[in-house]
Amino acid sequence: MQKKVFKKISVIMVTWIVNWIAIFGSTPLLAQTEPTWTPTTGNEFNMIVTGNVYLNDVPVSGNGFWVGTCGPGGIATDCRSVSPIAGGSSYYSTIRGNSDGQTTQFILWNGNTAQAFMATESLTFQNDDLRLPFNLHFTGVVNSLTLTSPNGGETWRRGEQKQITWTCQGITENLDIELWQNGVYRGLIASVSPATGTYTWTVGTCQNGPITTGPGCTIRITTKSGAIVSSKVR
């Protein structure tokens, strides 16, 4: 009898860490989302570039910022380097490549707000070259993704239909809505178009079938390529 009662009242306690609005991290942050970019191109030559980073003409400072570089294929499939910003607003990138002459672009990742920015500067890859200083200026938002519901503290029971909602900017690829529990991936809820902004979920179900749930469950939304992730959940 106790087992039956437990199944009826088993719930999903959905928690969510709020995306902080402050760009420069002056407010203590609960979580920082590292970029999912991985250098995939180039293993023959290196080019070293270093300088200072500015966002809207203000030096970037604080933890949770990374500078990524990419070739013509884009950051998701043609990443050349990823490095954190350390020591004030300075960055140091060792860019990889197999041949000279390709255009290299720079992207700033703000792990505090899960936003990416494209630099106004670019350079041409040159083997064994050193660019010092090569300052970077970021002004345009490339993309952002924010989970708006659940927003923390809700009790969602198995079998209920609930709305998962989000806002995004500059994202065209499909999104994956994922279920996690105590930091462990449980399953894919759905793949959706970013423009819809909402998904009706039958609580406790994933594409691989019903899942036994309980406390400590979280929702995460990420782009299909993994380049952009909604606020990190724990």
LINJO-V541173 format. One record per run of one state. SS is the DSSP state (a for helix, b for strand, c for the rest). FROM is the first residue (numbers start at 1). LEN is the number of residues. If there is no record, write none. Layout:
SS	FROM	LEN
SS	FROM	LEN
//
This chain:
c	1	1
a	2	8
c	10	1
b	11	5
c	16	29
b	45	11
c	56	2
b	58	2
c	60	5
b	65	6
c	71	8
b	79	6
c	85	5
b	90	8
c	98	5
b	103	8
c	111	4
b	115	10
c	125	5
b	130	2
c	132	4
b	136	14
c	150	4
b	154	4
c	158	3
b	161	9
c	170	5
b	175	7
c	182	2
b	184	9
c	193	5
b	198	5
c	203	2
b	205	2
c	207	2
b	209	2
c	211	6
b	217	7
c	224	5
b	229	1
c	230	5
//
